Amino acid sequence: MKNIFIAVLTYKKSLEEVSKFRPEHLDFLETYYKSGKFIVSGRQTPPEGGIIIANNVTREELESILKEDPFYKNELADFKILEFTPAKYAEEFEKFVK
């Protein structure tokens, strides 16, 4: 069973400041979707930060990847990583955990 990671990004600056780097952030995300590292991502509600769910990485690798994020590099957001081992999952999710 492969571990899944949830990266919780918390904005440190206003949404107006964060929005200036959104196109670069979306390019960053696309790179890691194409590499098979990211499963899903999106802004929190209310918009206080974002969530990225990742697999096929180690914690150390994910930490390194997240430090490439324009939001992090430009001191707009911090991140916290939660790691878990799936115990139960929908059948369609099996490709991410096996």
C-alpha positions in Angstrom: 0.0 0.0 0.0 1.4 3.4 -1.0 1.1 6.4 1.3 -0.9 9.4 0.3 0.1 13.0 1.2 -2.1 16.0 1.8 -0.3 19.3 1.5 -2.1 22.2 3.2 -1.0 25.6 2.0 -1.9 28.6 4.1 -1.7 32.1 2.6 0.4 34.6 4.4 -0.6 37.5 2.1 -3.8 39.0 0.7 -5.7 37.2 -2.1 -4.8 40.2 -4.3 -1.1 39.5 -3.8 -1.6 35.7 -4.2 -3.5 36.2 -7.4 -0.5 37.9 -9.1 1.3 34.6 -9.0 -1.6 32.3 -9.8 -0.6 31.7 -13.5 2.9 30.6 -12.3 1.4 28.5 -9.6 -0.9 26.8 -12.1 2.1 26.0 -14.3 3.9 24.5 -11.3 0.8 22.3 -10.6 0.6 21.2 -14.2 4.2 20.0 -14.2 3.5 17.7 -11.3 0.2 16.5 -12.6 2.0 15.4 -15.8 4.7 13.6 -13.8 2.0 11.6 -11.9 2.9 13.1 -8.5 -0.3 15.2 -7.9 -3.8 13.7 -7.8 -6.0 16.7 -7.0 -5.7 20.3 -5.9 -7.8 23.3 -5.2 -8.4 26.4 -3.1 -9.8 26.0 0.4 -13.2 27.4 1.2 -13.1 30.1 2.5 -10.0 30.9 0.4 -7.3 30.9 3.2 -5.0 28.6 1.2 -5.0 25.5 -0.9 -4.9 21.7 -0.8 -2.7 19.4 -2.9 -3.1 15.6 -2.7 0.0 13.8 -3.9 1.3 10.2 -4.3 4.3 8.5 -5.9 6.6 10.6 -3.8 8.4 10.5 -0.5 7.8 13.1 2.2 11.2 14.5 1.5 10.6 14.7 -2.3 7.2 16.4 -1.7 8.8 19.0 0.6 11.4 19.7 -2.1 8.6 20.0 -4.8 6.5 22.3 -2.7 9.5 24.6 -2.2 9.4 25.2 -6.0 5.8 26.5 -5.8 5.8 30.2 -6.7 3.5 30.8 -3.7 6.1 29.5 -1.4 9.1 31.0 -3.2 7.5 34.4 -3.1 6.6 34.1 0.6 2.9 34.1 -0.1 2.1 30.7 1.5 3.5 28.2 4.0 2.7 24.5 3.8 2.1 21.6 6.1 2.3 18.0 4.9 0.0 15.3 6.3 0.8 11.6 5.4 -1.4 8.6 5.7 -1.7 5.0 4.7 -5.1 4.3 3.1 -7.0 1.6 4.9 -10.2 1.8 2.9 -10.9 3.5 -0.5 -13.3 3.6 -3.4 -12.6 1.0 -6.1 -11.8 3.7 -8.6 -9.1 5.1 -6.3 -7.1 1.8 -6.2 -4.7 2.9 -8.9 -3.4 5.6 -6.5 -2.8 3.3 -3.5 -1.5 0.0 -5.0 
